Amino acid sequence: MHRQMGIDLITHMNEIRENPRPGIVNGLLQARIDGEPAPDLEILGNLGLVIGGGFDTTTALTAHSLEWLSEHPDERKLLSRQRDTLLNPATEEFLRYFTPAPGDGRTISADVEVEGTQFKEGERLWISWAMANRDPAVFDEPNRIILDRKGNRHFSFGIGVHRCVGSNVARTVFKAMLTAVLDRMPDYRCVPEGTVHYDTIGVIQGMRHLPATFTPGPRLGPGLDETLAKLQRICDEQQCARPITEHKDAVVI
């Protein structure tokens, strides 16, 4: 999967290099480091971070949440019925409980002792957000999902200067996907036998497959491919990817 993603990214990068258009890829291609273009490997690494941090984590959270709601139909009905008051706290609780990005690595910059443990400069340390999110000293009943949990100061977006800069985007996208499923496929049932999780969860705790059965609702508009093509055309024609300081007009859809 990772090899194919790399091939796809290189193909996409080369296509935009030959036919520039506004966007993240073009911005990275135009970037200069000490007057020189960024190496392709550096660009690929940054694109991988954009995908992993801006897409994979949010879909992982959505998959786990939908699976849990499938297994708890009463809570699903309650969330759908009382979403005006429950959706926000439920989002934070799903973030805490599932922690789609379980942790990060850090390098010790200087010798230090913490709680009786010695750390040497250059040593590597794994910071587990998932473990922090299950700390019983911080969260009551940490191994239970409580949709209306109060004071939920979880660590799923990290802390400090490296806290996830896209946290509010992630929340918005997650809520949109979750409520769309609740509205359009209210009777969905996940199929446990077909569920396939990632081989390892050190970076992202996601799923490869989450099959489900549901009653199809009436089509409300164009299909996915047509919608994506339309949105891409709008982005290209109206140059939506330009910096907000340059593109100040509202986008017309």
Beta strands, then each sheet from edge to edge (+ up, - down):
strand 1: 32-33
strand 2: 36-37
strand 3: 103-107
strand 4: 112-114
strand 5: 117-119
strand 6: 124-128
strand 7: 189-190
strand 8: 196-197
strand 9: 207-209
strand 10: 212-213
sheet 1: 1+ 2-
sheet 2: 3+ 6-
sheet 3: 4+ 5-
sheet 4: 7+ 10-
sheet 5: 8+ 9-
end
